[in-house]
Amino acid sequence: MRVEIKKDKDRKGFFRVIPHGAIDTESHDEFRKGIEPILVKSTRGVLLDLKDVDYVSSAGIGVFFAVRKTLKSFGANLLFCNLKPQIQKLLDIMKFLPKKTIFKSLEEADRYLYTRIKKELSKSPRRKV
């Protein structure tokens, strides 16, 4: 499995992860290893873009849980976009994610992240957006 990681050019600590292919028993370990380098305290958010994923097994869901737990321990967010209907349904059935972390497109997720960052920065008297 190929996993692309793209740094957000405008926001430090934010990444877009694009896995290619199914995330199943055969590939979940490669997916986990591919995303591990960004699971660090300086990471503020990860957008998992599933546009090229048609299938996620329970092994893949297990990786999602582990990633979400790790990010949460740093105070970071795990967001999803471009889910195929069958993956969306699976996550809905499992009640895996709050609705505000699943987006139909990269643009929609980007707007959400921008709003959150702007809100966070407005709380700090030293920073301005």
C-alpha positions in Angstrom: 0.0 0.0 0.0 1.2 3.4 -0.9 0.6 6.2 1.7 1.1 9.8 0.7 1.7 12.4 3.4 1.4 16.1 2.5 2.3 18.9 4.9 0.0 21.8 4.9 2.0 24.7 3.5 0.0 27.3 5.4 -0.6 25.6 8.7 2.3 24.2 10.8 1.6 20.8 12.3 -1.3 19.9 9.9 -1.0 17.0 7.4 -3.1 15.4 4.7 -2.7 11.6 4.5 -3.8 9.8 1.2 -3.7 6.0 1.3 -4.0 4.2 -2.0 -5.9 0.9 -2.1 -7.8 -1.2 0.4 -7.0 -0.9 4.1 -7.4 -4.6 5.1 -5.7 -7.5 6.8 -3.0 -7.5 4.1 -2.3 -3.8 4.1 -3.2 -2.3 7.5 0.3 -2.7 8.9 1.8 -0.8 5.9 -0.8 1.9 6.4 0.0 2.2 10.1 3.8 2.4 9.3 3.1 5.0 6.6 1.3 7.3 9.0 3.5 6.8 12.1 6.1 9.5 11.2 3.5 12.2 11.7 2.1 10.8 15.0 4.2 13.2 17.1 3.4 15.9 19.7 3.9 18.7 17.2 1.1 17.4 15.0 -2.1 19.5 15.4 -4.3 17.7 12.9 -4.4 15.0 10.3 -6.9 14.9 7.4 -7.3 11.4 6.2 -8.3 11.6 2.5 -9.9 8.3 1.5 -10.6 9.2 -2.1 -8.5 6.2 -3.3 -9.7 3.7 -0.8 -12.6 1.4 -1.7 -12.5 -1.0 1.2 -11.7 -0.8 4.9 -11.7 -4.0 7.0 -11.8 -4.3 10.8 -8.0 -4.3 10.8 -8.1 -0.9 9.1 -10.7 0.4 11.5 -8.3 -0.7 14.3 -5.6 1.5 12.8 -8.1 4.4 12.7 -8.9 3.9 16.4 -5.2 3.8 17.3 -4.4 6.9 15.2 -7.3 8.8 16.7 -6.3 7.8 20.3 -2.7 8.9 19.7 -3.6 12.2 18.2 -6.2 12.9 20.9 -3.4 12.4 23.5 -1.6 15.3 21.9 -4.7 17.4 21.6 -4.8 17.0 17.9 -7.6 16.1 15.5 -8.2 13.3 13.1 -10.5 14.3 10.2 -11.8 12.4 7.2 -12.8 13.4 3.7 -13.8 11.9 0.4 -15.2 8.7 1.9 -16.9 6.2 -0.5 -20.5 5.4 0.5 -19.6 2.0 1.8 -16.9 3.3 4.1 -19.1 6.1 5.3 -21.8 3.6 6.1 -19.3 1.4 8.0 -18.1 4.3 10.1 -21.7 5.4 10.7 -22.7 1.9 11.9 -19.8 1.7 14.2 -20.4 5.3 15.4 -16.7 5.7 15.0 -16.6 9.4 14.4 -18.6 12.5 15.3 -20.2 14.0 12.2 -18.1 17.1 12.4 -15.0 15.1 11.5 -16.2 13.7 8.2 -16.3 15.9 5.2 -17.4 15.3 1.6 -14.5 17.1 0.1 -11.0 18.4 0.7 -12.3 22.0 0.4 -15.0 21.4 3.0 -12.4 20.0 5.5 -10.1 22.9 4.7 -12.7 25.4 5.6 -13.4 23.6 8.8 -9.7 23.5 9.8 -9.3 27.2 8.9 -12.2 28.1 11.1 -10.9 26.0 14.0 -7.4 27.4 13.7 -8.7 31.0 13.5 -10.7 30.4 16.7 -7.7 28.9 18.5 -5.4 31.7 17.5 -8.0 34.4 18.5 -7.8 33.0 22.1 -4.1 33.8 22.2 -3.3 37.6 22.7 0.0 37.3 20.9 -1.2 35.8 17.6 -3.4 37.1 14.9 -5.0 35.5 11.9 
